[in-house]
Amino acid sequence: MTVPLLSIDGLTKAYPGVVANDHVSLEIQEGEVHALLGENGAGKSTLVKMIYGLVKPDSGQMRLRGRPFAPPEPRAARADGIAMVFQHFSLFDALNVAENIALGMEDPPPMRDLASRIRAVSETYGLPLDPFRTVGDLSAGERQRVEIIRCLLQDPKLLIMDEPTSVLTPQEVRILFETLRKLRDEGTSILYISHKLEEIRALCDHATILRLGKNVGECVPSETTAAEMAEMMVGSALQAPERGRRAFGEIALDVTGLSVASPSAFGTPLRNVHLAVRKGEVLGIGGVAGNGQDELLAVLSGELPAEPDAIRLNGVAVGHLGPTERRRLGLLAAPEERLGHAAAPDMSLTENALLTGSVRENLERNGFIRWDAARAFAQRIIEAFDVRTPGPDNAARSLSGGNLQKFVIGREVLQNPEVLVVNQPTWGVDASAAAAIRQAILDLAAGGAAVVCISQDLDELMEISDTFAALNEGRLSAPRPVEGLTVEEIGLLMGGAHGMEVAHV
């Protein structure tokens, strides 16, 4: 019998209050694409961190090609042929591609030689890169290429990929899959983590499903439906969001001729943006990362000032108002970056609930914080959005990414906004949680709220949006009804296809 590339036997890792991995066992064969599936908090991240040497297991063992494998640090894992592309890119915007790649190498060659290797490897695998381009000028898809090429220069035997398509257009996903299939055919094994189950079915040869830290099953994705895999992940049938019929009311959010410079040297200025969202309507805004999404959310939330009349809320000019004043009037927002922007990492969930909920939830009185009320609000969010945490006194950074996302979205939804602006509402969230968040957004709209959903997940936009517009290089296309639009058309708009109709430009 062929010896597996990597065999994991009974790995266990516990943290205070939670067992992240509970006697997990699995095998990854040479030259296969192996999916690792599970809800947020199921233990996927902890498992791959143990493989990569970032976390030491409490018990159990791993074997690499039949030999004991226990990397004390990532450097040792890389030396044994393990490479990892993380969900969050670790690149320096001010450096060029070659300089960023050199930083991740133990003994980088001269820059000229490294640049030649980058060109050769990137062209071989269909991921062309200019080694001397500044990373801050690259699109999200090109940044991911940098991370992948950095790994491929190590000649890995096992490539771990965590949510690799979350920031890519459909066209970029196809290119990535061609690259991964080429690597597989050359003998490289790939451990692939994704919540996009149709992608798993199209790409992966085998799948292991984790639930509450345990291995609860395996399957061949091509022979298993997405619904069946989702049911294995959550332990019950997955309920798809229900749109229902709803009538649109008057315009709640009206943006006219909005032009704003980006506060970041590598950001994207907004150029003459026009949009109008009615009560009960969900406007979906698609775009490849780095085309002005962060700036749009910041200017709508009040973090970036604008001309007073450029933004009107229920007919009232609010462009000059800050976030607190806009929240008081009913305009709430949830940014993409969970830790550090939407939530303070070292503050408790109670304190994080207070940060944005103090005005609308009446969590302060006569200059004093009503801590009991703040804690009750945090507990209400935890229960309503099934946030997996021991309690509201736990720090935000103690939650898995998906559970923190549920908390952030729930915090805004439960304040009953008149207008809600969200950026990447289900980024890095499992299928069950994503369905719950999308249903909450649809329910909010059904109750009369206007919603602006900025997302790079095309399936999400098609599922919950009534109208669609594409953001490209800071310009917003003319809104179009979602009915009749194809994913391919949306992908082309997001990629800035020639001839894209742009409103008022």
N, C-alpha and C positions, 0 to 999 in steps of 0.2 A: 504494500500500500504506500502511496506517495506521502511523504512527510509534509504537513502543512507549512506554509511560510511562517505563520504565527498561530500558536495555540495558547489559549487562555483558559486556565483551570481554577475555578473557585475564587476569583478575585473579589475581595471585600474591602470596602472603604467606608468608614463611618465618621460623621461629624457630630458635634453636640446637637442632639435633638433629631437627627435624621441619619438613616443608613443610605448613603448615596449608591453604593453597589453592594449587592447581597449575593455572594457566591456566584458570580457571573462566569459562565464558560462559553467559549465559542472558538471556531477555527476559521482562519482566512487562508485560502489556497493560493498557490502561485498563479499569477496571471488572471485573477478574477476581480470583478468589481463587486464589493460586498457592502450592502447597505446596513446602516445602523439606525433603527427607527425607534421612536418612543415619544411620549408626551414631554412637555417641558418639566424638568425635575425628575425625569425617569432614570437619569444616571449616565446619559451619553457622554456629556462633557467630562465627567470625572473619569470614565473609562478610557477615553482617548488621551487624557492628560497622564494617566498611568502608563499607557503605551509609549508616550512621548517623553516620559521622565520628568514631568512637571509635578506629579503627585506620587507619593510612595504608598502602595497598598498596605492595608493592615494584615492581610493574609491572602493566601492563594499564590499561584505562580504563573509565569509566562515562559514560553519556549519559542525561540526564533530559529527556524530550520532545525528543530530538534534539540537545540542547545539552550540551557537556562538563560533567560533574558530578564534583567532587572535594572534598567538604566537609572542611575542616580540623578541625572540631569539631562536636559535636551541635547547637550553636546554629545553625550554618550549615545543617545538614541540616533542622532544623525550619523555618527561614526559607524553604527550598525545598519545604516541604510533606511532609517525611518525619517520621512519628511512630512511636514504638516503645513497646510494653507489654512490660516485661521479665518473665522467669520469677519473679524475686525482687522482691517489691514494695518500692518505695522511699518509704515513708510514715512519718510521725512519729505515734506512737500518742497523744501528749498534745495534738495539735492537731486541730481539727475539719476536716471535708471541704474547706470553702472555703479555709481557711488552707493546707492541703496543696497544693491545686491552684494557689493563688497563688504558692507557692514555685517552681513549675515554669514560671512565665510570665515573659517578658522585661519586660513592662510591665503588671502586673495592674491592672484597674480598681478603683474603690472596692468594698469588701467587699459592700455591699448590691447593687450592680449585678452583681457576680460571682455572688452567690448566686442572683439571678434567672436569669442565664444557665445556671447549673448545673441549676437546676430545669427550665428549658425544654428544654435539650438532653437531659437524662436522661429526661424524659418522652417526648420525640419518638422516642427510640430504644429505648423499653421497658426502661430501666435506672433506675428511680426512685431518687433519692438526696435525703436531707435534708442541705443544705449545712452545717448547724450541729451535726450529730452528731459526737461525738468519735470519731476513727478507731479508738482502742483498744477501743471498744464494738462495732465492726462485725464481721460474719462475714467469712470469707475471700472469699466471693462478692461481698459488698458492697465489700470493699477493692479487688477487681479492677475493680468498676464505677468506683471513684474514678480508677484508673489510665486506664481507657478514656475516661471523660468528660474527663479532663485532656488526652488526645490529641485528642478530637473538638472541643474548644474551639479547637484550632489549625486546624480545617478542613483536615485532611491530604489529600494526593493519594495517598499510600502509607502504609498502616498495617502495621507489622511486629508480629507477635504470636508470642511464644516460650512454648510449652507453656501456652496460656491456660486449659486445662480441668483441669489437674492437681489443683486444690483445689475443684472444683465437684461438686455433686450432679447426677444426670441431669436434674432439672428445671431447674437453673441453666444446664446446657449447652444445653438447648433454647432458653432465652431468649437466651443469647449468640449462638447460631447465627442466630436470627431477626434479631438486631441486625446481625450481619455481612452477612447477605443483603440487608438493607435498605441498608446502606452500599454494597455492591457495585452494587445496582440504581441507586443515585444517582451512580455513576461512580467511587467510591473503590476503589483497588486494595488488596489485602490480601496480604501475604507471611506465610504461616502455617506455623509450625514445630511439629510434634507427632510423638510416637512412637505415638499412637493411630491406627492405620491405618484402622479403620472410620470414625472421625471424618473423616479425610482423604477417604475415598470419599464420604461424605455431603455434605461441604461444598465441596470444592475443585474448580476447573475444570481445573487443570493441575498437574503436579508435576515438579520437577527433583530428581534423585537424586544425592547426593554419596557417594563412597567413597574413603577415604584422600586426601581433598583434591581429587579430580577429579570433574568432571561425567561420570557414567557412563551417563546415560540420562534420558529424559523419558517421561511417560505421561499419559493421561487417567484419573484415579482412578476415576471411575464405571464405566469400561470395564475396569478392572484389579482383580483380587482382592487382598485384603490379603496373602495368601501370596506372590503374584507380586511385589508391591511390596517385601515383606521380603526376598525372594530377590535382587532388584536391589540392595538396600541392602548385604547382607552378601556377595553373590557366590556363595551356595550355598543349598540348601534349608534352611528353618527347622524345627528340631525342637521340637515342642510338648512341654511337661513331661509326664512320665508319673507318675500318682499311684500306681498299684499298690495291692494290698490290704495292709492292715496291721492288726494287733490292738492295741488300746489296753491299756496296763498300769495300774498304780496311779496315783493322783493325785500329780503331781510338784510342781505349784505350786497352792497353795490360798490364796485371798485372801478374807477375811471382814470385813465391816463397815468397810471402809477409807474413812476420811474425812480429807482432807489439804487445808490451805489452799495456794493458789498463792503462790510466792515473788514473782510479778510482779503489779503493780497492775492490769494488764489481763489477767491469766491467769484460769483457771477452776478453782475448787476442786473436788476430788473428793468426791462425796456418797454415802456408804454403798455402796461398790462391793463386789460379791461376784463371784468367778469361780473356777473350778477347771479345771485343764488336766491331762490324763492323759499318761503317757508314750506317745509315738507319735502324739499328737494335735496338730493345728494349729487353734488358736482364732483366727478372724479378727475383728478389731474395727474396724468402720467408723464414720465420723463426719466431718462437715464440719470443716475446720480451725478450731481455737480452741474446741473443746468439751471440752478436758481431755486431749488426746492426749499433749502434752509432759509434763504433770504425771503422767500414768499411767506413762509410761516412766521418768520420774525417780524415782518412788517405788518402782517395781519393781526398778530398777537399783541403788538405794541412794543416789542423789544427794539425794533428799528422805527424811528419817527418818519412820518411822511407829511405831505401837504394835507391840511385839515380836510379839504373836500375830496381828496383822492380816495378816501375810504368812508363810506357812510353805513351806519348801522340803524336799520329801521328809520332811515331818513335823516339821522343825526350825524353830523360830521365828527369823526373820531380819529382821523389820521394823526392828529397831534397828541392824542392821549396815550398814556403808558398802560402797561398790562393790568394794573390794579383797577384803574378807572374803566377800562374796557370790560373787565370781568364783572364789575358792578352793573354795567349796562347789559351784560349777558353774552359777551363774546369771549369764549374760552378756547384754549389751544393745548395740544399735546405734541411736543416736538419729537423728532426721530430718535435723538440720542438719549437713551434711558438714564444712564449713570452720568451725572454731572450737569445735565441740562433739565431733563424732566424730573429727576430725583437727585437729592444729595446723598451720596453713597454711605456716609458714616452716620447719617441721621436716621432715627427710627421711622417706621411707617407712620406712626402717629404724627411725628414732626413733619414728615413729607406731606401728609394729608392736610396739615395746617398751612403749609406754604402756599398752596393755591386755593384752599377752601375757606380761609378765614373770613372773607367778605360774604360770600353767598351762603355759607353754612353757619354764619354768626358764631364764630369760634373765639371771638374776643369781646370783652365787655369792659367799658371804662378803662381801656388801656391794659387790661389784664387778660392773659390767655385762659380760656376755659378748657383746661386739659382733659377733663372728663368727657366733654362734648367732642373734642378732637379725637380722643381715643375711640369713642363710640362711632364717629364718622369713619375712621380707619377700619374698625371692625366691620362696619356695614359694607365697605368696599371689598374686604377680604371674603365675606360671606356671599355677596351678590355676584362676584366674579371668580369665585373658586380659586383664590390665591393660595397656593400651597406654602404656608409659613406657620411656625409655632404660634405667632401672635403679633399684635400691632406694635409691640415693643422691640421687635427685631429690626436690625439695621437693613436699609435698602439693599446694600451690597451682599447681604446674606441670601437673597433670593436668586433663583435661576433667572436668566434673561427673559424667558417667556412669562414667568410668574410676575416679575417686576413690570413687564409690559401690561399685563392684565390689571395690575394695581394702578398704573399711570392712566390708562384709558378709563377704568372704572371711576377713578377720582374725578375726572372731568364729566363723564356721562351722568353720574349721580348728582351733580350740581344743577341739572336741568338747564343747560345753556339754551339761549335763543339761536346762537350760531356757534357751531363747533368746527374748529380747524384741526385736522390731524395729519401728521406726516408719518407714513409707514406704520399704520395701526397694528398690523399683525406680523411685523418683521421678526423672524426667529421664533415664531409661536407655532405650536403644534396644531394639527388639523382640528382637533376638538376645541381648543381655546380660540383658534382663528374663527371658527364658526360662531362661537359665543360672542366674540367681539363684533363681528360683522352683524350679527342679529341685534346686538345692543345699538349699533349705529342705525340700523333700519328702524328699530323701535323708536329711537330718538326722533328720526325724521317723521315717522308716522304720528308722533305726538305734536308735530308742527315746527320742529327745529329745522334750521337750514344747516347742511353739513358740507364742508369742503374736505374731501379725502385725497391727499397727495400720496401716491403710492407707485412703486415700481413693479408691483405684482399685478400683471394684467388680468389674471383670473379674478382677482379681488375686485378690480375696477369694473369688470364686466358683470360681476355678481351683485354689486350693491349700488352702482351708479345709475342715475337717470340721464345725466348728460356727461360728456367727456370733452376735455381739452388737453392738449399736449404742451409741455413746457420744454423749450429748446433754446439754449443760449440766452436765457432770461426773457424770452418772448413767449407769449401764450397764444396758442392757436384759437380760432373761432370755436366756441362750444358746439358740439354736435350731439344729437340724441344717441344714446348707446344702442338702442334697438337698430339692428341692421349693420352695425360696425363689426368687422372681424378682428380677431387678435392680430392677424398679420398687418392690417391697416393701422391699428394702434401702434404696433411695434415700429412701423415705418415712420409714423408721426413722431414717436418718442426719439427715434434716431435722427430726426431732422431731415427727412426725405425731401428731395428737391420738389418744389412746387407746393409745399405745405402751406395751406391757407392760414394766414396769421391775421388776427383781428386788429383793425384800427392801426395798422403800421404802414 
